[in-house]
């Protein structure tokens, strides 16, 4: 998601420095007119806003504190943590950022690569009002649906956790329905057409359903992403002392897919876990 976001920011006239562990991505960044770096601290020299899009909270801490990036941002500079992270860990990161005299916006995203490319992402931001106002111009470049979900870091992360709970469950329940239909001998393509136009429909059914009918679809979001994200959902539930039995079941099915070595497959292929349970697997 980072590269298309960078392209939109550069097109809007922003000067962008970037870091990535993938040299190919850095080459693309340079070709767009951005400045590529291999060290986060060096990349942040002269910047007043740091956008972090990494896999997890551990990587975010590495960028901010282990590399020293936080120390070269100006006092009062802003860190936008846009990765999907556990709310409790976002709260802790925010405390460390604030102790350094900088500000943090807890701003996870929804919309994937398509949304990043089109500049139509949903931004779920939590921060004090002034900091939220100060990043509006950047948010309007990368997103269309921008929400101030709270004033405390961690509230954005919780909003994203709820979003991912629903997304993961919608994918899993669509897979369960198709596996039942498959075992019953129904025409899955016809079933998808029927369900997509009925009250049973969902965005995930329309998007993932067609790929569930393919044996090896193009990967738009991997199984392991939902292993991570539903793991965050479960952690958020534990911290809030909220029972999440359906999320737990979906998490186990994605985990089973990953455990079979299918973690890099498209997340629609969680249907393989259901098919194995139902005697339909390879």
C-alpha positions as CSV (number, residue, x, y, z in Angstrom):
1,X,0.0,0.0,0.0
2,X,2.9,2.3,0.7
3,X,4.0,2.9,-2.9
4,X,0.7,4.0,-4.4
5,X,0.2,6.3,-1.3
6,X,3.6,7.8,-2.0
7,X,2.7,8.3,-5.7
8,X,-0.4,10.2,-4.7
9,X,1.5,12.4,-2.2
10,X,4.2,13.2,-4.8
11,X,1.5,14.0,-7.4
12,X,-0.1,16.4,-4.8
13,X,3.2,18.2,-4.5
14,X,4.6,16.7,-1.3
15,X,8.3,16.0,-0.9
16,X,8.6,12.4,0.2
17,X,11.5,10.4,1.6
18,X,11.0,6.7,1.9
19,X,12.6,3.6,3.3
20,X,11.8,0.0,2.4
21,X,13.7,-3.3,2.9
22,X,12.9,-4.2,-0.7
23,X,15.5,-2.5,-3.1
24,X,13.0,-2.8,-6.0
25,X,10.5,-0.7,-4.1
26,X,13.1,2.0,-3.4
27,X,13.9,2.1,-7.2
28,X,10.2,2.6,-7.9
29,X,10.1,5.4,-5.3
30,X,13.1,7.1,-6.9
31,X,11.4,6.8,-10.3
32,X,8.3,8.5,-8.9
33,X,10.4,11.5,-7.8
34,X,10.8,10.6,-4.2
35,X,14.0,10.2,-2.3
36,X,15.0,6.7,-1.3
37,X,16.9,5.8,1.9
38,X,18.0,2.5,3.5
39,X,18.0,4.0,7.0
40,X,14.9,5.3,8.7
41,X,16.8,7.9,10.7
42,X,18.4,9.4,7.6
43,X,15.0,9.3,5.8
44,X,13.5,11.4,8.6
45,X,16.0,14.2,8.5
46,X,14.2,17.4,7.4
47,X,10.7,15.8,7.7
48,X,7.9,17.1,9.9
49,X,5.6,14.1,9.4
50,X,6.4,10.4,9.5
51,X,4.0,7.9,8.1
52,X,4.6,4.3,9.2
53,X,3.2,1.4,7.2
54,X,4.8,-1.8,8.5
55,X,3.6,-5.3,9.4
56,X,3.3,-5.1,13.1
57,X,4.0,-3.0,16.3
58,X,7.5,-4.6,16.7
59,X,8.5,-3.2,13.3
60,X,7.0,0.2,14.1
61,X,9.1,0.3,17.3
62,X,12.2,-0.6,15.3
63,X,11.6,2.3,12.9
64,X,10.9,4.8,15.6
65,X,13.2,4.0,18.4
66,X,15.9,1.5,17.4
67,X,16.8,3.3,14.2
68,X,16.5,6.7,16.0
69,X,14.0,8.2,13.6
70,X,12.0,9.7,16.4
71,X,15.1,11.7,17.5
72,X,15.5,13.6,14.2
73,X,11.9,14.6,13.8
74,X,11.4,18.2,15.0
75,X,10.0,18.8,18.4
76,X,6.2,18.7,18.0
77,X,6.6,16.6,14.8
78,X,3.9,14.1,14.0
79,X,4.1,10.3,13.7
80,X,1.2,8.6,11.9
81,X,1.1,5.0,12.8
82,X,-1.0,3.5,10.0
83,X,-0.3,-0.2,10.5
84,X,-2.7,-2.7,12.0
85,X,-1.5,-3.1,15.6
86,X,-2.9,-4.2,19.0
87,X,-4.5,-1.2,20.8
88,X,-2.5,-1.8,23.9
89,X,0.8,-1.7,22.0
90,X,-0.3,1.5,20.2
91,X,-1.0,3.1,23.5
92,X,2.5,2.2,24.7
93,X,4.1,3.5,21.5
94,X,2.2,6.8,21.9
95,X,3.5,7.2,25.4
96,X,7.1,6.8,24.2
97,X,6.6,9.2,21.3
98,X,5.1,11.8,23.6
99,X,7.9,11.4,26.1
100,X,10.2,12.4,23.2
101,X,8.2,15.6,22.7
102,X,6.6,14.5,19.5
103,X,2.9,13.7,18.6
104,X,1.3,10.5,17.5
105,X,-1.8,9.9,15.4
106,X,-3.1,6.3,15.7
107,X,-4.5,6.1,12.1
108,X,-4.9,2.5,10.7
109,X,-6.3,2.2,7.2
110,X,-8.8,0.1,5.3
111,X,-9.2,-0.3,1.6
112,X,-6.1,-2.3,0.6
113,X,-3.9,-1.7,-2.5
114,X,-6.9,-0.7,-4.6
115,X,-7.9,2.0,-2.1
116,X,-4.3,3.2,-1.8
117,X,-3.9,3.4,-5.6
118,X,-7.2,5.4,-6.0
119,X,-6.6,7.6,-3.0
120,X,-9.9,6.3,-1.5
121,X,-8.7,4.7,1.7
122,X,-10.7,4.8,4.9
123,X,-8.6,6.4,7.7
124,X,-9.6,5.7,11.3
125,X,-7.7,8.3,13.3
126,X,-7.3,8.8,17.0
127,X,-5.4,11.8,18.5
128,X,-6.1,15.2,20.1
129,X,-8.1,17.6,17.9
130,X,-5.2,19.9,16.9
131,X,-3.0,17.0,15.8
132,X,-5.9,15.5,13.8
133,X,-6.5,18.9,12.1
134,X,-2.8,19.3,11.3
135,X,-2.7,16.1,9.3
136,X,-5.9,16.6,7.4
137,X,-4.3,17.8,4.2
138,X,-2.2,14.6,3.9
139,X,-5.2,12.4,4.9
140,X,-7.3,14.0,2.1
141,X,-4.7,13.0,-0.5
142,X,-4.6,9.3,0.5
143,X,-8.2,8.8,1.6
144,X,-11.8,9.6,1.0
145,X,-13.4,8.5,4.2
146,X,-11.6,10.1,7.1
147,X,-12.9,9.6,10.6
148,X,-11.8,11.1,14.0
149,X,-12.7,8.0,16.0
150,X,-11.3,9.2,19.4
151,X,-8.9,11.4,21.2
152,X,-6.7,8.6,22.7
153,X,-4.2,6.6,20.8
154,X,-5.4,3.0,20.7
155,X,-8.9,3.9,19.8
156,X,-8.0,3.9,16.1
157,X,-6.4,0.5,16.5
158,X,-9.5,-0.8,18.3
159,X,-11.7,0.5,15.4
160,X,-9.5,-1.3,12.9
161,X,-9.6,-4.5,15.1
162,X,-13.4,-4.4,14.9
163,X,-13.2,-3.9,11.2
164,X,-10.9,-6.9,10.8
165,X,-13.1,-9.0,13.0
166,X,-16.0,-8.5,10.6
167,X,-13.8,-8.9,7.5
168,X,-12.3,-12.2,8.7
169,X,-15.7,-13.6,9.7
170,X,-17.3,-12.6,6.4
171,X,-14.6,-14.4,4.5
172,X,-14.8,-17.5,6.7
173,X,-18.5,-17.7,6.7
174,X,-18.6,-17.4,2.9
175,X,-16.1,-20.2,2.7
176,X,-18.2,-22.3,5.1
177,X,-21.3,-21.8,3.0
178,X,-19.5,-22.7,-0.3
179,X,-18.1,-25.8,1.3
180,X,-21.5,-26.9,2.4
181,X,-22.8,-26.2,-1.1
182,X,-19.9,-28.1,-2.7
183,X,-20.5,-31.1,-0.6
184,X,-24.2,-31.0,-1.5
185,X,-23.4,-31.0,-5.2
186,X,-24.7,-27.5,-6.0
187,X,-23.4,-25.4,-8.8
188,X,-21.2,-22.9,-7.0
189,X,-21.1,-20.3,-9.8
190,X,-24.9,-20.2,-9.8
191,X,-25.0,-20.1,-6.0
192,X,-22.6,-17.2,-6.0
193,X,-24.8,-15.3,-8.5
194,X,-27.9,-16.0,-6.4
195,X,-26.4,-15.1,-3.0
196,X,-24.7,-11.9,-4.4
197,X,-28.1,-10.5,-5.2
198,X,-29.9,-11.6,-2.0
199,X,-30.0,-10.5,1.6
200,X,-27.2,-13.0,2.3
201,X,-24.8,-10.9,0.3
202,X,-21.8,-8.9,1.6
203,X,-18.9,-7.0,0.1
204,X,-16.6,-9.9,1.0
205,X,-18.9,-12.4,-0.6
206,X,-18.8,-10.5,-3.9
207,X,-15.1,-9.9,-3.7
208,X,-13.7,-13.2,-2.3
209,X,-16.5,-15.5,-3.6
210,X,-15.3,-15.6,-7.2
211,X,-11.8,-16.4,-6.0
212,X,-13.0,-19.2,-3.8
213,X,-14.2,-20.9,-7.0
214,X,-10.6,-20.7,-8.4
215,X,-8.0,-23.3,-7.5
216,X,-5.1,-20.8,-7.5
217,X,-6.4,-17.2,-7.6
218,X,-4.2,-14.1,-7.8
219,X,-3.3,-13.0,-4.3
220,X,-4.8,-9.7,-3.3
221,X,-4.6,-10.3,0.5
222,X,-2.8,-13.3,2.0
223,X,-4.1,-15.9,4.5
224,X,-1.3,-14.8,6.8
225,X,-2.6,-11.3,6.9
226,X,-5.8,-12.6,8.7
227,X,-3.7,-14.8,10.9
228,X,-2.1,-11.6,12.1
229,X,-5.1,-9.4,12.2
230,X,-7.5,-11.9,13.8
231,X,-4.7,-12.6,16.3
232,X,-4.8,-8.8,17.1
233,X,-8.6,-9.1,17.4
234,X,-8.2,-11.9,19.9
235,X,-5.6,-9.9,21.9
236,X,-7.9,-6.8,21.9
237,X,-10.8,-9.0,23.2
238,X,-8.6,-10.4,26.0
239,X,-7.5,-6.9,27.0
240,X,-11.1,-5.7,27.0
241,X,-12.4,-8.9,28.6
242,X,-14.8,-9.3,25.7
243,X,-15.8,-12.8,24.6
244,X,-15.3,-13.3,20.8
245,X,-16.2,-16.9,20.1
246,X,-16.9,-16.5,16.4
247,X,-13.7,-14.6,15.8
248,X,-11.8,-17.4,17.6
249,X,-13.3,-20.0,15.3
250,X,-12.4,-18.0,12.2
251,X,-8.9,-17.4,13.5
252,X,-8.4,-21.2,14.0
253,X,-9.4,-21.8,10.4
254,X,-7.0,-19.2,8.9
255,X,-4.3,-20.6,11.3
256,X,-4.9,-24.1,10.0
257,X,-4.5,-22.9,6.4
258,X,-1.2,-21.2,7.3
259,X,0.0,-24.2,9.2
260,X,-0.4,-26.3,6.1
261,X,2.0,-24.0,4.3
262,X,-0.7,-21.9,2.6
263,X,-0.1,-18.6,4.4
264,X,0.9,-16.8,1.2
265,X,-2.2,-17.9,-0.7
266,X,-5.1,-15.5,-1.3
267,X,-7.2,-15.3,1.9
268,X,-10.2,-16.7,0.0
269,X,-8.3,-20.0,0.1
270,X,-9.3,-20.5,3.7
271,X,-12.1,-22.5,2.0
272,X,-9.5,-25.3,1.8
273,X,-9.6,-25.7,5.6
274,X,-13.4,-26.2,5.4
275,X,-13.0,-28.6,2.4
276,X,-10.5,-30.7,4.4
277,X,-12.9,-30.8,7.4
278,X,-15.7,-31.9,5.0
279,X,-13.7,-34.6,3.2
280,X,-13.4,-32.5,0.0
281,X,-9.7,-31.6,0.2
282,X,-6.9,-32.8,-1.9
